[in-house]
Amino acid sequence: MNQRFAEHGFAPVIDDNCTVLVLGSIPSVASAAEGFYYAHKSNRFWKILSAIFDEDFSVPKPQKIELLLKHRIALYDVLESCTIKGSADSTISDVVPADITKLIKGTRISKILITGNKAYNEFIKANPGLADMAYRLPSPSAANAAMSLDSLIRIWAPYFKNDK
């Protein structure tokens, strides 16, 4: 698989009332094609949120955005651009980090949940001043096959509690 230049091609989901920001690394090939987050059919992100909030997040993009904002969840990615092979975070190089400080200014964000090791490490490198708000969560990607959906839900759920 050849390396590609990946650029974050769509807007963050965020408003002033958000209290939790979830960050991935950079949109996958499937997400870039779809123009929205966690679009690969085997990614478990939307299933995790459905279980945590007991609501169906497997709806079209406009309804997903409504549900995210209803639950005060913002979405974006750690990187604005990078070089990557396919969608494999382990191959990321030549990174340009997103300005997360600017993104969350004026919001109520108090927790930043970062999905996966590479995204977390790049976030901490670029945003040392936000490290006390940052939590590394296991990736919802199917590439993280060692972790079951039930395990992901159990690990992720406490981070969304008490944020109303």
Secondary structure, DSSP 8 states (H G I E B T S, - for coil): --EEEEE--S--B--TT--EEEEESS--HHHHHHTSTT-STT--HHHHHHHHHTS---S-HHHHHHHHHHTTEEEEESEEEEEEETT-GGG-EEEEE--HHHHHTTS---EEEEESHHHHHHHHHH-GGGGGGEEEE---STT-TTS-HHHHHHHHGGGGTT--
